[in-house]
C-alpha cells in the first residue's frame, strides 16, 4: 500500500526545515532559510552580495513511500 503525505510550509516550520539556495538574482551567494523568521513571507533573508531581499511565499513537500504488504493468514 502506498502512503502519500503532504507537508505545507505551516507544518514544516515546526519541524525545523532548512532550505538552501543560490541567490536567484546574482547567483553568487548561498543563502539558507533556517529560522522561523526566515520562513515568514514578510521577512525572508538578504543576499550579502547584491542586497536582494529573498522571501519564501509558498512551499509544500509531498512524500510518497511504499509500505510493506500486510502478512496474509
C-alpha positions as CSV (number, residue, x, y, z in Angstrom):
1,X,0.0,0.0,0.0
2,X,1.3,3.5,-0.9
3,X,1.3,6.3,1.7
4,X,1.2,9.8,0.4
5,X,1.8,12.7,2.9
6,X,1.8,16.4,2.1
7,X,3.6,18.9,4.3
8,X,2.7,22.6,3.9
9,X,5.0,25.4,4.9
10,X,3.0,25.9,8.1
11,X,3.6,22.3,9.1
12,X,7.3,22.4,8.1
13,X,8.0,25.5,10.3
14,X,7.6,23.5,13.5
15,X,9.8,20.6,12.1
16,X,13.0,22.6,11.8
17,X,13.2,22.8,8.0
18,X,16.3,24.3,6.4
19,X,16.2,25.4,2.8
20,X,19.3,26.4,0.9
21,X,19.6,28.1,-2.5
22,X,21.8,30.3,-4.6
23,X,20.6,33.9,-4.7
24,X,18.1,34.0,-7.7
25,X,19.2,37.5,-8.6
26,X,23.1,37.4,-8.6
27,X,23.5,33.6,-8.2
28,X,26.8,34.3,-6.4
29,X,25.7,33.7,-2.8
30,X,24.5,30.6,-1.0
31,X,21.5,31.5,1.3
32,X,19.8,29.4,3.9
33,X,16.3,29.9,5.2
34,X,16.5,28.0,8.5
35,X,14.9,30.0,11.3
36,X,11.2,30.7,11.7
37,X,11.6,34.4,10.9
38,X,13.4,33.5,7.6
39,X,10.4,31.4,6.6
40,X,8.0,34.3,7.3
41,X,6.8,35.7,3.9
42,X,7.2,39.2,5.2
43,X,10.8,38.8,6.5
44,X,13.0,36.5,4.4
45,X,16.8,36.9,4.1
46,X,19.0,39.4,2.4
47,X,21.7,38.4,-0.1
48,X,25.1,39.6,1.3
49,X,26.5,40.2,-2.2
50,X,23.7,42.1,-4.1
51,X,21.5,43.0,-1.2
52,X,18.4,41.5,-2.8
53,X,15.6,40.5,-0.4
54,X,14.6,36.9,-0.8
55,X,11.2,35.8,0.6
56,X,9.5,32.4,0.6
57,X,5.8,32.8,0.0
58,X,4.8,29.2,-0.5
59,X,6.1,25.7,-0.3
60,X,4.8,22.2,0.1
61,X,6.6,18.8,0.1
62,X,5.0,15.6,-1.0
63,X,6.4,12.3,0.5
64,X,5.4,9.1,-1.2
65,X,6.5,5.8,0.3
66,X,5.6,2.2,-0.1
67,X,4.5,0.3,2.9
68,X,5.3,-3.3,3.4
69,X,2.4,-5.5,2.4
70,X,0.4,-7.0,5.3
71,X,1.1,-10.6,6.1
72,X,-1.6,-12.9,5.0
73,X,-3.1,-15.5,7.3
